[in-house]
């Protein structure tokens, strides 16, 4: 089962700010590569330390947002994130230090 990527009724721009504060408070880097739509944009997270890309997507059976995990080698990550930027200008693309287990967005749900 996929983990929830819903943040309740919190606008995505506010969720990103809250997650950034949680993550940087632990001394970990949080770089917003692309600011998306502050109300409705989806989130894409790249965890360099675990070479993992997490992408929010809708589970149509439950109508909830979940994280889709993709393994991405460090050498290919930049190109993949650039393709997402081009394809979806409303997406929030964030590069995060630490491992995927430290996903600060999971503490917002």
C-alpha positions in Angstrom: 0.0 0.0 0.0 1.3 3.5 -0.9 1.7 6.1 1.8 -0.6 9.1 2.0 0.5 12.2 0.2 -2.5 14.3 1.3 -2.0 17.3 3.4 -5.7 17.8 4.4 -7.1 21.2 3.3 -3.7 22.9 3.5 -2.9 24.8 0.3 0.2 23.2 -1.2 2.3 26.4 -0.9 1.7 26.4 2.8 2.4 22.7 3.0 5.8 23.2 1.3 6.7 26.0 3.7 5.8 23.9 6.8 7.7 20.8 5.4 10.7 23.1 4.8 10.7 24.4 8.3 10.4 20.8 9.8 13.2 19.5 7.6 15.7 22.4 8.0 15.1 22.4 11.8 16.9 19.0 11.7 19.8 20.5 9.9 18.9 18.9 6.5 18.8 20.8 3.2 15.6 21.5 1.4 15.9 23.2 -2.0 12.8 24.3 -4.0 13.9 23.8 -7.6 10.6 24.9 -9.0 7.7 26.7 -7.3 4.4 25.5 -8.7 0.8 26.5 -8.3 0.5 27.6 -4.6 -3.1 26.2 -4.4 -3.2 23.1 -6.6 0.3 22.1 -7.7 1.5 18.5 -7.1 4.8 17.8 -5.3 7.8 16.0 -6.7 10.6 15.2 -4.2 14.1 14.0 -5.0 16.1 12.4 -2.1 19.7 12.4 -3.3 20.9 10.3 -0.4 18.6 7.4 -1.2 18.4 8.1 -5.0 14.6 8.2 -4.8 12.0 10.3 -6.6 8.6 10.6 -4.9 5.8 11.9 -7.0 2.3 12.8 -5.7 -0.4 11.1 -7.7 -4.1 10.4 -7.3 -5.2 6.9 -6.3 -8.5 6.8 -8.2 -9.9 4.0 -6.0 -9.6 6.0 -2.8 -9.5 9.5 -4.4 -6.5 10.3 -2.2 -3.0 11.5 -3.1 -0.2 8.9 -2.6 3.5 8.9 -3.2 4.8 7.0 -6.2 8.4 5.8 -5.6 10.9 5.7 -8.4 14.6 4.9 -8.1 16.7 7.5 -10.0 20.5 7.4 -10.1 22.2 10.6 -9.2 23.7 11.0 -12.7 20.2 10.9 -14.3 18.2 12.9 -11.7 18.9 16.4 -13.1 17.6 15.4 -16.5 14.5 13.7 -15.1 13.7 16.7 -12.9 14.2 19.0 -15.9 11.7 17.0 -18.0 9.1 17.2 -15.2 9.7 21.0 -15.0 9.0 21.3 -18.7 6.0 19.0 -18.7 4.3 20.4 -15.6 4.9 24.0 -14.7 2.4 23.8 -11.8 4.4 21.1 -10.0 6.5 21.9 -7.0 9.9 20.2 -7.5 12.0 19.9 -4.4 15.4 18.4 -3.8 15.9 17.2 -0.2 19.0 16.0 1.8 18.6 12.9 3.8 16.9 9.6 3.1 13.3 9.0 1.9 12.4 7.8 5.4 12.9 11.5 6.6 10.1 12.8 4.3 8.9 15.9 6.1 5.6 15.9 4.2 4.5 12.7 5.8 4.3 14.6 9.2 1.8 17.0 7.7 -1.0 14.5 6.9 
